[in-house]
């Protein structure tokens, strides 16, 4: 006799729920059932991963990588500048601003002969591996909107961050790690939205380690099992918890949210065996630690972050963000006054960045890794309010890329003679996003997600791949 002959379909499903839950749990521990399982790219990839070095606050392009001799010649002169920031604040264009030369000397470096400020003596040694974008433009004249646009492609709406899109499109190369990790992120100017997944499945949001303003040596996983605890008992406890979660998902009106919890618990369980060792740099050689400036007062913090980024890169994380920032009202590079403080931030980041490039290169990782150095915007070539600093400038600034897929020792685009507005080879932030995805093997026009009745993408309805910089 069929034991299920007198059961309704609903009753049968209720009785079999635990069995289905067990099958689902078994599925998500296997490759096919994991939402972060590695997926093939849409087009031929040039790189496998991205390390984004976020210089929060906006370094001044005319004091770092965009040399403008006319600033010396016109030092102190009042000149008109079409300035979006002034217009946003006053409703009128500025009648005149005092031109301010750079306090730092520039020199040519490498075979490419690229001009680099004396602020970056270590990175200058790598100019023949860098691809400079001098015609960068973005949207948003304040830190909050511009930072959101940098990360999410929108100044106001809640949208997935670029790392979440990469995770959604490619998954992770390591089943025991997330696809997207953010190191010491800032809680201001967008906060968690800058590494959030918005309407994408929550499993694709960035996993933060540490927080800006706290010592990098404190980056660690929380709530790890106590030493000496029984691993078999912990596994039984975890399996029971997941069975309960599956039953809750079956009964919940918001099944997707509950399933997201199940997936996050599963990932957290697997991370326990992998992530703590990756965050512990004690096993690195003295030479490697010195390469990043670890142990030196000025560079220890950012050096630790960059070294952990290399370790995560080596372990298969797709998108790693390293933030040089803080949680104050005035982010690190935001010198509205006292421009010479740029030197402090350059000392803190120059050697670690150069160390990261050197370490990736000697390990053969730079060939299939893209390193992206940049900020939410640049700064003006004139003194803000005739003072000692520079204001925000979204109309023309510099970012650079290094690694697989881009031309080394190459410069693309230019600002005007004063370094104010992009005039040639303009690269909108959407163009940079499109190019990053392209290098990873993703078509920014095809990488979409249906939400609220329409297909969304990182680049919205804009963005062109910068083919002139592709190797």
N, C-alpha and C positions, 0 to 999 in steps of 0.2 A: 504494500500500500504506500502511495506517495505521501510522505509525512507533511508535505506542504499543500496537499489538495484542498484542505478546508481553510487555508489562510488567505486573507485578502492580500492584495499587493502591498498595501500600506503596512499591514502587520508583519509581513515577511521582511520588508525593508527595515522595520524597527528591530526585529529579532536579529537580523544580520548586520546591524549597524557596527557592532564591535568588530566583526570580521572585516567589513569594508574599511573600518578605521585602521585595522592592522595592516591590510593590504596597502592603504594609502601611506602609512608610516614606512612600510618597507619600500614603497616606491620612491619616497623623497630621500631615502638614504642611498638609493641607486641613482645613476646618472640621469636616466630618462625622466624621473619624477622631480628633479630639482629645477626650480625656476631660474637658478643662476648657472645651470649647466652651460658649458662653453658651446657657442653657436658659430657656424661658419660665417665669414664676412660676406657682404653682398658683392663686393668687387675685390680685386687683388690688393691686399694690404701691403703697405710699406713698413708699418711698425706694428708691434703687438701691444704696446702700452704707452701711457703718457704720464710724465711727472710734471705737474704744474707748480711752479715756484711763484706764489702770489705775494707781490710786494704791496701790501695793504697801505693805502693812503695816497699813492701816486708819486713815484720818483719823477724828478724834473728831467725831461729829455735833453734840455740844453745844458745840463750839468753832468750828464752821464754818457750818452752815446750819440748825441746829435749836435755836433760841433758847429757853432755859428759865429764866425769872426766878426760879423757886423754888430754883435752885442758889445764887443770891446770898443768898436769905433763910435758907437752912438750911446755909450754909457752916460746915464744921467739925463738924456734928452727926453722931452715930452713928445710922445708920438701917438697917433690914433690907432687903435686896434679894434676890429670887429669882434666883440667878445660875447659869447652866449651867456656866460656866467653873470656878467654885469647887466646884460639885458634882462635876464631872468629876475635879478634882484631889484632893478630900478625901472624897467620898462623902456629904457633908452640905451643907445650905444654910448660907450665912453668917449668923451671928447679928447682925452689924452692921458697916457700913462707913462710913467718914468721907466725907460729901458734900463735893465739891470744886467750887467755882464756876469759871467760865471766866476766864482771865486777860485775855481780849480783850472789847472792847465790841462790841455789836451795834447795827445801825441798819437802818431800813427803806429800801428802794431801789425805784426805778421806779414805774410806775403800779400794779403789782401789790402794792406795799408789802411785799415779802417781806423777812424779816429775814436779814441776812448779816453775818458777823463781819468785823471790821476786817482780818482776815487776807487778805481777797480784795477789795481795792478795785477791781481791774480787772474781774474776773468779775462783781462787783456791778453794773456798768454794763449787764450783759446779762440781768439777772433777768427782764425781760419777754419774753425769748426762751427761758427755761428752764422745764422741766417737772420739778418736784421730787417725788421719791418718798420720803416721810418714814417710811413703815411697812415698810421693807425688813427681811426676815428670811432667814437662810440656815442651812446645816448645817455643823458642824465648828467646834470652839472653838479649834483651833490653826491656825497659818498654813498648814501643808501641806495638811490635809484641806479647809479652807475655800477655799484658793486653787484646788485641784482642782475643788471643787464649783462655784466661780464660772466656771471655764473649761469644765468637762466635764460638770457635772451629777451628779457622783458624788464621794464623799469617798475612796473606796478603789479601786474597780475601774478598769481601764484603758478609758477611753471617749474617743470623738472630741471634740475641742474645738469650741466654738461656731463658730469661724471655719472649721473643716474641714466642719462641717455646712452652712454657708452655701455654701462652695465646691462641695460635693457636690450641693446643691440647685439652684444657679444657674449655676455655672461662672464664667468670667471674661469681662469685657467687652473685654479686650485680649488678643489671642492671643499677644502677646510678653511678657506678665506673668502671674504666678500670681494666683489669685483671693484668696489669703489671705497677708498679709505681717505680720510682727511685728517691731517696731523696738526694738532694745536690750532683748531679753527677759532676765529673770532666770533663772539656772541653778538656783536653789534653790526649795524648796517646790513640788515637782512638776516643775520644769525643763521639759524638752522635751515632757513629757506635756501641758503647758498649751497647746501649739500643735500637738500631734500629731494623727494621723488614726486611731490605734488600728486597728479592724477595717475602716474605710472604705478604699477604694483609696489607696495612699500618695501619689498625685499631689495629694491634697487637704490634706496637712499644710501648716502654715504655713511660709513661707520667711523665715528670720530674717536681718535685716540688723543687724549690730552685736551687742553684748552688754552687759547692765547692768554698770555700773561702769567701762566703757571709754569714752573720749571719743567723742561722737557724730560728730565730724568724721572719725572713722576708719571709719564705716559705708561699706562698699564691696564690690563683687563681687571674689572672688578668682580667680586663674588666668585672667585675661583674656589674649587674644593679645598677643604682643609688638608694639610699634609697628613698622610697616613689613613685617610678615609678609604672605605671599601669601594673600589671601582665597580664591582658587580652590583652592589646595593645601589650605587648611584645610577647605574644603567637601568635597573628595574624601576627605580623611582621616576626616572625620566620617561621611560616607556609608558608608565601608568599616566603620567601627566599628559603625554601626547595623545593617549587614547581618550582621556577626558576632553582634551581640546577638540579632537575630531568629532566627538559626540556633540560638543557645544556648537561646532561649525554646522553640523547637520540641522540643529534646532534654531540656529541664529538667523534673524532676518537679514543680517549683513554678513553673509557667508564669506565674502572676499576678505573682510577685515580679520575675521577669525582665522582664516587660512593663512593670512599674512603673519599672524602671531605664531602659528604652527611652524611656518618656514623659518621665521627668525629664531625660534627656539632651537630648531634643528641646526641652523648655522652656528648659533652660539655654542651648542654642544660640541660641534666639530672644531670650532676655533680654540677651545680649551687646550687642545693637544698641539696647536701650531703657533698661535699668535703670541703667547708669552715669550717664547724663545726668540721670535723675530724682533720683539721690542727690547730685548736684552742685548746690549752691544758689548757686554763684558768679554765675550770671546773674540772680538776683533783684535787684530794685532796693534801694537803701539804705533807702527808706521801708518796704518790705515786711520787710526784715530787722529794722528797728527795731521794727516792729509786734510781732514775736515776742520781742523782747528779745535778739536775737543781737548779740553784741559786748559785752554787759553781763555782769559776772562771775556774778551770781546766776542769770541766766536763759538764758545762752548754750546750755548743754547741752540742756535740755528744749525750748528754742525751736527749735533745729535739728531735733529729732525731730518737733515739731509741723509745721514747715514742710515737711519731707519727706513727712509724712502727707498734707498738702494736695496735694502734687504727685502722690503715688500715687493719691489720690482722684480727681484731675482726669484721670489717665491710665487709669482704669477698673478699679482694684483693688476688689474687693467688700468685703473686711473687712480693716481696718488696725488693728492694736493698737499703742499707744504706751505703753511702760512707764516710769513714774517709780519706779525701784527700784534695788536693788543686789544683790550676791551674798553679803552678810554674814548672820550668824545672826539679826540684828535688822534687819528690813527698814525702809525709810525712815520711814514714818509710825508706827512701832511704839514709841511713847513710854510704856513701862512706868514709866519715871522721867523726870524732866526734861521735863515737858510743854511748856515754852516752846520746845523745839526744833521744834514744829509751825510756828513762825514761819519758820524756815529753809526748810522744805519748801514752805510757802505762797509765799514769795518766789520760789522756783525755778520754780513751776508757774503761778502766778496770771496773770502777764502773757502767757506763751506760750499758755495756754488761751484767754484773752480775744482774743489776736491771731488764733488759729485761727478762732474764731467770727466775728470781723470779716472776715477774709480770705475765708472761705467765703461769708459774706453778700454781700460786694461783688462776688464773682464769680458769684453766682447758684447756688452749689453747696449752700447750706444748705437750699434748698427740697427737694432730693431726697437729702440726706445726713442720717443720724442720728448725732449725737455723744453718746456715752455716757460719763459720768464716774462712776467708782465704785471700790470696793475689795472685798476678801473679807469684811469685816465692819466694824463700828464699834467704839466704845469705851464703857466704863462711865462713869456720871456721878459715881462716887465714886473716891477715891484708892486705888490698889492697895496693899495692905498698909500703909495709912496713910502712904504715901510722897508722891512728887511727880509721879506719872504715872497713867495710866488703863489698865485691863486690857482684854482682848478682849471684844467684845460682839456675838454673832451674833443677838441677840433683837430688836434695834431699831436701825436706822441709816438713813442717807440716801444716795441716789444721785440724779443728775439726768440728764435727756435734753434734747437740743435739736435742732431741725431738722424735717424733713418728717414729717408724720403724727401729731405729738403737740401737745397744747394748749400754746401759749406763755404764759408768765406764770402758770403754774398749779401748784398744790400738791395732792398726793394722799397721804392717809394721815397718821398721827400716832403719836408715841410718848407714853408717859405723861407726867405733869407734871414728871418728873425726866429725861426723855429716855432711859429705860432699855429698856423693852420696847414693841414696836409694839402699839397697842391699837385702831387704826382704820385702815381702808384697807390692811390687811396685804398686802404683796407678797412672796411667797416667791421665791427666786432662780429657781425653775422658771417662775414666772409672768412674770418679766422676760424669761427666755429665750424663752418662748412669744410674748411681745409683740414682741420684736426680730424673730423669724422672720416673724410676721404682717405687720409693717411692710415687710418685704422681699418679701412676696408668697408666703410659705411657711406651710403649715399644719403646726404642730408635731406634730399627731397623724398626719398623712399622710407626713411626711418621716421615713421609716424605712429601716432596713437589716437584712437577714436575717443573723444571726450566731449560731452555736451553737444552732440550732434554734428561735430566736424572733426576732421583730422588735424592734429597738432604736430608740430615739429620744433626742434630747437631753434631753427632759423626763421620761424614764422613763415612769411611769404617772401623773404629776401635771402641774400647770401649767394656768393659765387666762389667756387674753389679758386684759390690763387695759384693758377697753373704756372705762372712765371717763376715761382720759387721751388717747384718740384724738381727733384734730381732725376 
